Amino acid sequence: MLEFCKEVLTKVSFDRMLFSKELEKAIRWLKGDERLLLKSWCLDTFGTRYNDIIVASFAY
């Protein structure tokens, strides 16, 4: 499921709203370690572009 979420986020990364929506979905789907891995991957991959969205999404 983690790889699927990465693929979707990569495909929608052209649009802030889509990226935010799909990231919220991915966070709901994933549990525990996979969620932490997703956060790390998102920051590494999209941190310069969507840092505010990523940090806010994982804040809770």
MOPAC internal coordinates of N, CA, C and O (Angstrom, degrees):
PM7 1SCF
backbone

  N    0.0000 0     0.00 0     0.00 0    0    0    0
  C    1.4392 1     0.00 0     0.00 0    1    0    0
  C    1.5389 1   111.14 1     0.00 0    2    1    0
  O    1.2310 1   120.80 1   145.49 1    3    2    1
  N    1.3183 1   116.07 1   -34.51 1    3    2    1
  C    1.4625 1   120.25 1   178.98 1    5    3    2
  C    1.5261 1   110.89 1   -60.75 1    6    5    3
  O    1.2310 1   120.59 1   134.93 1    7    6    5
  N    1.3133 1   116.48 1   -45.07 1    7    6    5
  C    1.4657 1   119.84 1  -179.62 1    9    7    6
  C    1.5276 1   111.17 1   -64.55 1   10    9    7
  O    1.2310 1   120.44 1   142.91 1   11   10    9
  N    1.3111 1   116.76 1   -37.09 1   11   10    9
  C    1.4613 1   120.87 1   177.17 1   13   11   10
  C    1.5317 1   110.17 1   -62.83 1   14   13   11
  O    1.2310 1   120.44 1   135.39 1   15   14   13
  N    1.3230 1   116.76 1   -44.61 1   15   14   13
  C    1.4681 1   121.04 1   179.14 1   17   15   14
  C    1.5264 1   111.20 1   -61.85 1   18   17   15
  O    1.2310 1   120.35 1   139.07 1   19   18   17
  N    1.3206 1   116.94 1   -40.93 1   19   18   17
  C    1.4650 1   120.66 1   177.77 1   21   19   18
  C    1.5242 1   110.67 1   -61.86 1   22   21   19
  O    1.2310 1   120.85 1   137.11 1   23   22   21
  N    1.3132 1   115.97 1   -42.89 1   23   22   21
  C    1.4607 1   121.08 1  -179.71 1   25   23   22
  C    1.5266 1   111.21 1   -62.22 1   26   25   23
  O    1.2310 1   120.64 1   134.25 1   27   26   25
  N    1.3279 1   116.39 1   -45.75 1   27   26   25
  C    1.4612 1   120.92 1   179.76 1   29   27   26
  C    1.5250 1   110.20 1   -63.14 1   30   29   27
  O    1.2310 1   120.10 1   133.44 1   31   30   29
  N    1.3218 1   117.42 1   -46.56 1   31   30   29
  C    1.4652 1   120.59 1  -179.03 1   33   31   30
  C    1.5297 1   111.60 1   -61.88 1   34   33   31
  O    1.2310 1   120.63 1   142.50 1   35   34   33
  N    1.3058 1   116.40 1   -37.50 1   35   34   33
  C    1.4582 1   120.04 1   177.37 1   37   35   34
  C    1.5258 1   110.63 1   -64.10 1   38   37   35
  O    1.2310 1   120.64 1   138.54 1   39   38   37
  N    1.3272 1   116.38 1   -41.46 1   39   38   37
  C    1.4680 1   120.54 1  -177.90 1   41   39   38
  C    1.5267 1   112.84 1   -69.86 1   42   41   39
  O    1.2310 1   119.61 1   150.60 1   43   42   41
  N    1.3231 1   118.34 1   -29.40 1   43   42   41
  C    1.4703 1   120.13 1  -177.99 1   45   43   42
  C    1.5245 1   112.61 1  -101.14 1   46   45   43
  O    1.2310 1   120.22 1  -171.48 1   47   46   45
  N    1.3023 1   117.18 1     8.52 1   47   46   45
  C    1.4645 1   120.48 1  -174.75 1   49   47   46
  C    1.5262 1   113.68 1   -68.66 1   50   49   47
  O    1.2310 1   119.58 1   173.32 1   51   50   49
  N    1.3157 1   118.41 1    -6.68 1   51   50   49
  C    1.4564 1   121.47 1   178.19 1   53   51   50
  C    1.5293 1   111.80 1   -75.89 1   54   53   51
  O    1.2310 1   120.05 1   164.13 1   55   54   53
  N    1.3428 1   117.51 1   -15.87 1   55   54   53
  C    1.4601 1   121.30 1  -174.72 1   57   55   54
  C    1.5344 1   110.22 1  -129.10 1   58   57   55
  O    1.2310 1   120.42 1   -55.10 1   59   58   57
  N    1.3373 1   116.80 1   124.90 1   59   58   57
  C    1.4708 1   121.45 1  -177.76 1   61   59   58
  C    1.5317 1   112.43 1   -59.33 1   62   61   59
  O    1.2310 1   120.03 1   135.30 1   63   62   61
  N    1.3104 1   117.54 1   -44.70 1   63   62   61
  C    1.4666 1   120.59 1  -176.65 1   65   63   62
  C    1.5283 1   111.50 1   -66.89 1   66   65   63
  O    1.2310 1   120.40 1   135.49 1   67   66   65
  N    1.3212 1   116.85 1   -44.51 1   67   66   65
  C    1.4631 1   120.08 1   177.49 1   69   67   66
  C    1.5249 1   111.11 1   -63.04 1   70   69   67
  O    1.2310 1   120.80 1   137.03 1   71   70   69
  N    1.3324 1   116.07 1   -42.97 1   71   70   69
  C    1.4553 1   120.05 1   179.83 1   73   71   70
  C    1.5278 1   110.08 1   -60.16 1   74   73   71
  O    1.2310 1   120.38 1   134.06 1   75   74   73
  N    1.3099 1   116.87 1   -45.94 1   75   74   73
  C    1.4569 1   121.27 1  -179.92 1   77   75   74
  C    1.5268 1   111.54 1   -61.40 1   78   77   75
  O    1.2310 1   120.70 1   134.49 1   79   78   77
  N    1.3212 1   116.27 1   -45.51 1   79   78   77
  C    1.4681 1   121.65 1  -179.66 1   81   79   78
  C    1.5295 1   111.33 1   -62.36 1   82   81   79
  O    1.2310 1   120.49 1   133.50 1   83   82   81
  N    1.3142 1   116.67 1   -46.50 1   83   82   81
  C    1.4623 1   120.47 1  -178.88 1   85   83   82
  C    1.5318 1   111.77 1   -69.88 1   86   85   83
  O    1.2310 1   120.17 1   147.08 1   87   86   85
  N    1.3057 1   117.27 1   -32.92 1   87   86   85
  C    1.4589 1   120.08 1   176.88 1   89   87   86
  C    1.5283 1   110.22 1   -66.25 1   90   89   87
  O    1.2310 1   120.06 1   138.32 1   91   90   89
  N    1.3066 1   117.48 1   -41.68 1   91   90   89
  C    1.4718 1   121.00 1   176.68 1   93   91   90
  C    1.5254 1   110.68 1   -60.00 1   94   93   91
  O    1.2310 1   120.38 1   137.03 1   95   94   93
  N    1.3208 1   116.88 1   -42.97 1   95   94   93
  C    1.4677 1   121.06 1   177.75 1   97   95   94
  C    1.5227 1   111.01 1   -61.85 1   98   97   95
  O    1.2310 1   120.88 1   134.33 1   99   98   97
  N    1.3180 1   115.93 1   -45.67 1   99   98   97
  C    1.4644 1   120.28 1  -178.59 1  101   99   98
  C    1.5267 1   110.98 1   -61.91 1  102  101   99
  O    1.2310 1   120.44 1   140.01 1  103  102  101
  N    1.3081 1   116.77 1   -39.99 1  103  102  101
  C    1.4694 1   120.44 1   179.34 1  105  103  102
  C    1.5237 1   110.33 1   -64.07 1  106  105  103
  O    1.2310 1   120.24 1   140.87 1  107  106  105
  N    1.3211 1   117.14 1   -39.13 1  107  106  105
  C    1.4720 1   120.03 1   177.99 1  109  107  106
  C    1.5302 1   111.65 1   -66.64 1  110  109  107
  O    1.2310 1   120.15 1   142.54 1  111  110  109
  N    1.3269 1   117.31 1   -37.46 1  111  110  109
  C    1.4647 1   121.39 1  -176.95 1  113  111  110
  C    1.5200 1   112.57 1   -72.99 1  114  113  111
  O    1.2310 1   120.40 1   141.04 1  115  114  113
  N    1.3242 1   116.83 1   -38.96 1  115  114  113
  C    1.4553 1   120.67 1  -173.08 1  117  115  114
  C    1.5208 1   111.28 1   -87.62 1  118  117  115
  O    1.2310 1   121.16 1   -26.99 1  119  118  117
  N    1.3059 1   115.38 1   153.01 1  119  118  117
  C    1.4584 1   121.56 1   179.88 1  121  119  118
  C    1.5246 1   110.06 1  -128.50 1  122  121  119
  O    1.2310 1   121.07 1   -27.06 1  123  122  121
  N    1.3107 1   115.55 1   152.94 1  123  122  121
  C    1.4584 1   123.09 1   170.74 1  125  123  122
  C    1.5118 1   116.58 1    51.52 1  126  125  123
  O    1.2310 1   121.73 1    57.86 1  127  126  125
  N    1.3266 1   114.29 1  -122.14 1  127  126  125
  C    1.4620 1   121.37 1  -174.95 1  129  127  126
  C    1.5239 1   112.85 1   -61.70 1  130  129  127
  O    1.2310 1   120.45 1   143.86 1  131  130  129
  N    1.3303 1   116.75 1   -36.14 1  131  130  129
  C    1.4609 1   119.24 1   179.57 1  133  131  130
  C    1.5236 1   111.07 1   -63.17 1  134  133  131
  O    1.2310 1   120.59 1   143.75 1  135  134  133
  N    1.3223 1   116.48 1   -36.25 1  135  134  133
  C    1.4662 1   120.40 1   178.42 1  137  135  134
  C    1.5318 1   110.40 1   -65.37 1  138  137  135
  O    1.2310 1   120.57 1   138.69 1  139  138  137
  N    1.3252 1   116.52 1   -41.31 1  139  138  137
  C    1.4647 1   120.49 1   177.79 1  141  139  138
  C    1.5240 1   111.45 1   -65.30 1  142  141  139
  O    1.2310 1   120.71 1   139.98 1  143  142  141
  N    1.3215 1   116.26 1   -40.02 1  143  142  141
  C    1.4634 1   120.26 1   177.31 1  145  143  142
  C    1.5245 1   110.91 1   -64.30 1  146  145  143
  O    1.2310 1   120.46 1   141.15 1  147  146  145
  N    1.3321 1   116.72 1   -38.85 1  147  146  145
  C    1.4587 1   120.30 1   178.41 1  149  147  146
  C    1.5293 1   110.54 1   -64.56 1  150  149  147
  O    1.2310 1   120.47 1   137.20 1  151  150  149
  N    1.3107 1   116.71 1   -42.80 1  151  150  149
  C    1.4714 1   119.96 1   179.34 1  153  151  150
  C    1.5281 1   110.42 1   -59.81 1  154  153  151
  O    1.2310 1   120.79 1   132.25 1  155  154  153
  N    1.3131 1   116.10 1   -47.75 1  155  154  153
  C    1.4638 1   120.60 1   179.72 1  157  155  154
  C    1.5221 1   111.13 1   -60.51 1  158  157  155
  O    1.2310 1   120.46 1   134.63 1  159  158  157
  N    1.3201 1   116.73 1   -45.37 1  159  158  157
  C    1.4592 1   121.35 1  -179.94 1  161  159  158
  C    1.5269 1   110.94 1   -63.49 1  162  161  159
  O    1.2310 1   120.15 1   136.60 1  163  162  161
  N    1.3290 1   117.33 1   -43.40 1  163  162  161
  C    1.4660 1   121.15 1   179.62 1  165  163  162
  C    1.5252 1   111.02 1   -61.24 1  166  165  163
  O    1.2310 1   120.47 1   135.19 1  167  166  165
  N    1.3188 1   116.71 1   -44.81 1  167  166  165
  C    1.4645 1   119.70 1   179.86 1  169  167  166
  C    1.5225 1   111.11 1   -64.56 1  170  169  167
  O    1.2310 1   120.29 1   139.69 1  171  170  169
  N    1.3242 1   117.05 1   -40.31 1  171  170  169
  C    1.4637 1   120.67 1   178.73 1  173  171  170
  C    1.5313 1   111.74 1   -67.43 1  174  173  171
  O    1.2310 1   120.85 1   138.88 1  175  174  173
  N    1.3148 1   115.99 1   -41.12 1  175  174  173
  C    1.4591 1   120.79 1  -173.00 1  177  175  174
  C    1.5300 1   113.19 1   -85.78 1  178  177  175
  O    1.2310 1   120.59 1   138.12 1  179  178  177
  N    1.3220 1   116.47 1   -41.88 1  179  178  177
  C    1.4650 1   120.74 1  -173.32 1  181  179  178
  C    1.5271 1   113.53 1  -121.97 1  182  181  179
  O    1.2310 1   120.13 1  -170.19 1  183  182  181
  N    1.3132 1   117.35 1     9.81 1  183  182  181
  C    1.4621 1   121.63 1  -174.54 1  185  183  182
  C    1.5152 1   114.75 1   -59.24 1  186  185  183
  O    1.2310 1   120.08 1   144.21 1  187  186  185
  N    1.3108 1   117.45 1   -35.79 1  187  186  185
  C    1.4625 1   119.18 1  -179.31 1  189  187  186
  C    1.5269 1   111.85 1   -72.95 1  190  189  187
  O    1.2310 1   120.73 1   153.90 1  191  190  189
  N    1.3147 1   116.21 1   -26.10 1  191  190  189
  C    1.4646 1   120.68 1  -175.84 1  193  191  190
  C    1.5262 1   113.12 1   -97.36 1  194  193  191
  O    1.2310 1   120.49 1   138.52 1  195  194  193
  N    1.3380 1   116.67 1   -41.48 1  195  194  193
  C    1.4659 1   121.44 1  -172.95 1  197  195  194
  C    1.5282 1   112.76 1  -125.31 1  198  197  195
  O    1.2310 1   120.08 1  -147.92 1  199  198  197
  N    1.3003 1   117.45 1    32.08 1  199  198  197
  C    1.4606 1   120.49 1  -177.32 1  201  199  198
  C    1.5309 1   111.75 1   -55.18 1  202  201  199
  O    1.2310 1   119.94 1   136.75 1  203  202  201
  N    1.3200 1   117.71 1   -43.25 1  203  202  201
  C    1.4632 1   121.35 1  -178.59 1  205  203  202
  C    1.5335 1   111.71 1   -61.41 1  206  205  203
  O    1.2310 1   120.17 1   137.51 1  207  206  205
  N    1.3138 1   117.29 1   -42.49 1  207  206  205
  C    1.4668 1   121.39 1   179.64 1  209  207  206
  C    1.5275 1   110.53 1   -66.88 1  210  209  207
  O    1.2310 1   120.65 1   135.37 1  211  210  209
  N    1.3149 1   116.36 1   -44.63 1  211  210  209
  C    1.4642 1   120.99 1  -177.38 1  213  211  210
  C    1.5329 1   110.55 1   -63.05 1  214  213  211
  O    1.2310 1   120.65 1   130.71 1  215  214  213
  N    1.3243 1   116.36 1   -49.29 1  215  214  213
  C    1.4668 1   120.37 1  -178.69 1  217  215  214
  C    1.5269 1   110.48 1   -62.16 1  218  217  215
  O    1.2310 1   119.84 1   135.88 1  219  218  217
  N    1.3226 1   117.91 1   -44.12 1  219  218  217
  C    1.4547 1   121.30 1   179.52 1  221  219  218
  C    1.5264 1   112.29 1   -64.98 1  222  221  219
  O    1.2310 1   120.20 1   141.56 1  223  222  221
  N    1.3120 1   117.23 1   -38.44 1  223  222  221
  C    1.4519 1   121.23 1  -178.69 1  225  223  222
  C    1.5273 1   112.47 1   -67.51 1  226  225  223
  O    1.2310 1   120.52 1   144.03 1  227  226  225
  N    1.3171 1   116.62 1   -35.97 1  227  226  225
  C    1.4634 1   119.86 1  -178.97 1  229  227  226
  C    1.5216 1   113.09 1   -92.68 1  230  229  227
  O    1.2310 1   119.55 1  -175.05 1  231  230  229
  N    1.3238 1   118.46 1     4.95 1  231  230  229
  C    1.4559 1   122.06 1  -175.57 1  233  231  230
  C    1.5258 1   113.35 1   -68.16 1  234  233  231
  O    1.2310 1   120.29 1   150.95 1  235  234  233
  N    1.2997 1   117.04 1   -29.05 1  235  234  233
  C    1.4846 1   118.89 1  -177.27 1  237  235  234
  C    1.4902 1   114.35 1   -97.52 1  238  237  235
  O    1.2310 1   120.10 1   180.00 1  239  238  237

